[in-house]
């Protein structure tokens, strides 16, 4: 079918309809049950239909989609079992990305684009520390200081520490201990390699929404094997990327096929220990990004990893085997079974524990948006290579990429770090001259008169801001910087 992606065979051909593909989906199952292969065959299907794909490659196995598969016996046998007579092998158009710029094109964004709230979550900051970061971003915005990379943020934090008394009236007290704690977290972040992520040239999201010359959608693969050592960075990056799609793309309603399909592997990392406000915004962006023509597919072991408010929005479901030895596992199986439209031909809850590797329970939305009856399905074999490519093959693909050279060289333009350094340099001669004047003029001068009371007590907008916000940073900081969560979700921070 031209308007569907072939998934596998039950008693009938199971397909995921392209007009319903932006209604999101869920792929779950225990380790080793076939989730990665399912991800690959969906990516192949979307690409063949002209739909670009983004997916994180956690183990490196997904990279094989860039190479033509080989006619191995077990693949041919699977094709025979499902009656796929047209089964063949092909290489798919792939662009490799890597936050660390080792296994793909580098991905960068600026500190301003990430915003203070996502940055605070990435650093694991306390409420007081998050308040200090918000003050830094607000001051930088007011003073025209661009925050592009880590050194900009460090310079601004150091500047804030020296201006404690100056800004106390308008923003509240920020202790040197708080500043020091944030600086130490930034050192850890730098050691994890995150410095490569912050800077320019920043990613243009449209570069992930390309089609190849033959009309197939580009499969964008993020090398995530090393990134998974920093799970907070991984989750923050994917949430930022999803929010960029939400903000930058125009409304298209329900298109004939998605503009992009976004696979969020290890999805539990997004929701683990997330505050309620963040969960609410994730739910909001998943709900609204559909109208931008983007389908989001979460991949995780356990359906309990996904909050119910998000789970309810995932219309296309592929459930691989789950184990049910512990009470939590039994609860997960029951939850998974209850999310499907029942099939009177079998017990869904029992069948989930009996599925073989490569089998899955499949239920998708029909063309009217109604979930189909769950079916026990044998997933089709992939056409691309099954397993990872070699380092040499990856290098060849990177050099052949249409984006080769576009993001490889970082750009370090004038920003907060340079402007603050220049400000400090200008102040040194003034201080030296003042010191010399004091040495040559020993006669003490009278202390300057205190400013009039009116100037000390004027009620400015900033004063009102202090009374309403900065005096209770921990309680009200979300309202102060709600726009900083993600530009499109919470509103854009002025650039």
Secondary structure as UniProt FT lines:
FT   TURN            2..3
FT   STRAND          4..9
FT   STRAND          13..17
FT   HELIX           18..23
FT   STRAND          25..28
FT   TURN            31..32
FT   HELIX           35..48
FT   TURN            49..50
FT   STRAND          52..57
FT   HELIX           61..66
FT   HELIX           73..81
FT   TURN            82..83
FT   TURN            85..86
FT   STRAND          94..98
FT   TURN            99..100
FT   STRAND          105..106
FT   HELIX           111..114
FT   HELIX           116..123
FT   HELIX           127..143
FT   HELIX           150..162
FT   HELIX           164..171
FT   HELIX           176..191
FT   TURN            192..193
FT   HELIX           194..196
FT   HELIX           205..208
FT   TURN            213..214
FT   STRAND          219..223
FT   TURN            225..226
FT   HELIX           227..230
FT   HELIX           231..248
FT   STRAND          260..265
FT   HELIX           268..271
FT   TURN            272..273
FT   HELIX           276..289
FT   HELIX           290..292
FT   STRAND          294..300
FT   HELIX           303..305
FT   HELIX           308..311
FT   TURN            312..313
FT   STRAND          316..319
FT   HELIX           327..338
FT   TURN            344..345
FT   HELIX           348..352
FT   TURN            353..354
FT   TURN            357..358
FT   STRAND          359..363
FT   TURN            367..368
FT   STRAND          375..379
FT   HELIX           391..399
FT   TURN            402..406
FT   HELIX           416..440
FT   HELIX           453..456
FT   HELIX           461..468
FT   HELIX           470..472
FT   HELIX           473..480
FT   HELIX           482..484
FT   HELIX           487..490
//
